[in-house]
Amino acid sequence: MPRLAELAKEISSKNAGVFALTFDVVFDDHATYARVKDAGVITRESVAAAYRMPVEEVLDVVEFDQGNAFKIAVRRPRSSGSIGETDVFGAQQYAPLLDFEVP
């Protein structure tokens, strides 16, 4: 099965305020986006499992058909810039999404 990293044009993460992260998964074409959407690969449950967090910490998974994209929002484990936090901008947090397998 191909991985999300092989099918998506872009997978990125960034801050969504001090206490949340947002992820974008964008596809070049509608057919590939629809394949991932129809397979049910990107869900609150799958994101929670990948990030080893309770599903309640996954704030939203939005399917944006017009943009061939998914937008995911999660609570940060630590607020941006706090002691022990390792990625102030949240730009390096997308890696677990790369290995999602798409039937």
N, C-alpha and C positions, 0 to 999 in steps of 0.2 A: 504494500500500500504506500502511496506517496505521502510524504509529510507536508504539513502546512507550509513549511519553509520552501518547498519546491513549487508550490502552487500559487502562493501569494506574491504580489508585486512588492508589497511593503508590510512589515510587521514592526511596530514601534511602540514605545511607551514614553510617558511623560507625567509630570505632576498635574493633578487636577485639584489644585489647592494644597494646603499643608498636610491634610489628613487623607488624601486619596490619590490613586494613580489611575491613569486612563491608558488603554491600549487600543491601537488601531490595526486592523487586519484588512488590507485593501487588495483587490484583485484587478487584473488587467481587463477582464471581460466578464460579461454577465453569466456566461455558461459555467465558468469555473466557480464563480461566487455561488451560483445556484446549486452546484454540485456539493459544495461544502455546507451550505444552508440546509439542503434537503437531507444530507447525511446526519444532521444534528450533532456535528462534531463540537461546535463551540456553544456551550451551555453554561449556566451558572455552576452546575455540578462538576463539569469537566474542568472549568477554570479553578474552582475551589480545590479539586484534587491535585491539579498541576502545581498549585501554589501552597499546598498543604495548609489550607485555611478552612474555617467553617464556611459553609455555603452562604450564611448570613453576611459574611464579609465581602461577598461579591455583590456589589450594589446594583449592577445592571449589565445586561448583555443586549445590545441594540443591533438589530439587523437593518442596515441602511441600503435598501434595494437600489435607490437612485444612484448611489455612489459605489455600488459593488463592494460594500465594506461592512465590517462589524466594528462596533465601538463597545469596549468593555471598561467598566469602572469597578475598582476594588478599594477597600480601606487599606491604607498603608499600615504595616506592622508597627512602625514608629513614625512620628511626624517628621516632616522634612527638616533637616538641620539639627535634629535632637541628638543627644549623646547616644552613641552606638549605631546611629543610622549611617548607612554606607553609600547612599546614592541620592544626594541632595536633589537633583533634577529628575530623578525617576527614569532616566534615559536608558538604563541597563537592565530593566526588569522584564523585558519581553521574552527572554530566552526560553522559558518553559513552554511557550506557545509554539515554538519552532518544530517541536517533535510530535505535535498532534497528528495522528494518522487519519487519512481520509480514504474511506472505501470507494 
